[in-house]
């Protein structure tokens, strides 16, 4: 099933300029369950509140957290079905609330809104808090911007704000071929760090190398620790952990005394506490300052967003299946509009 769409504003508008009665297509769930419960349905488009913008969505990122929500994870209380999934995306501003000053109709924006009561980005329209959106970088099109809002914030804040990577340091990214890691490599290089990318499999290592890592190491290799010792004989100054397990713990054995280790909340198993390391977890924040920083960094390093799969809206369930099979390189995305 394909639903033709444009980037035009909703046709029906009230006197205040807000969409009224517009029907859109969205991929939603009516209950928790397997990927097959995620189906395209028709529903009313959301209307932006005073502090919100309405985005005609061009593309949306597909994250592992989306599959966890679909399976039944919910932060608190009970969801009100149907639930439209998708925490990040990009598109065109087609309406805005009365208090919004940062954006104008026609602006190209990317946004991150977690558990939005008005619905997520697997839809033709999304209404989001204007503080949780930013102008798309000049070097990214809407497809790649929509696939990198949440992951870009996570990667940049991990490298700059929490790991505080500095010029001349040796920084390792564990899980470097994934949606966050593939961006973190580039942000660490922007800081002037010497970057070691750790990923699993030949294709993953090849991607890490193409994205600019100084050293790319296959954690599935027989002697990956030996290669890591050779690459960092004086130890690792900082490590961004995007996956957990025995291989990560082996890498942490090679960190310098006082070395920094950071990881997004949700990495399981989390790195074990060690007396000689400073280990910190974090959540990505979305706000005007954070989006301005992300735009500046994306332009400064000419950010390349690796896409591990692009699916139309009516194949959102297949996108989830692809992600759950594992070993996706980069980010899976939905292309909502042509």
Secondary structure by P-SEA (a helix, b strand, c coil): cbbbbccccccccccccccccbbbbbbccccccccccbbbbbbbbbbbcccbbbbcccbbbbcaaaaaaaacccccccccccbbbbcccccccccccccccccccccccccccccccccccccccccccccccccccccccaaaaaacaaaaaaaaaaccccccccccbbbbbcccccaaaaaaaaaaaaaccbbbbbbccaaaaaaaaaaccccccccccccaaaaaaaaccccccbbbbccccaaaaaaaaaccccbbbbbccccccccccccccbbbbbbbbbcaaaaaaaaaaaaaacbbbbbcccccccaaaaaaaaaaacccccbbbbbccc
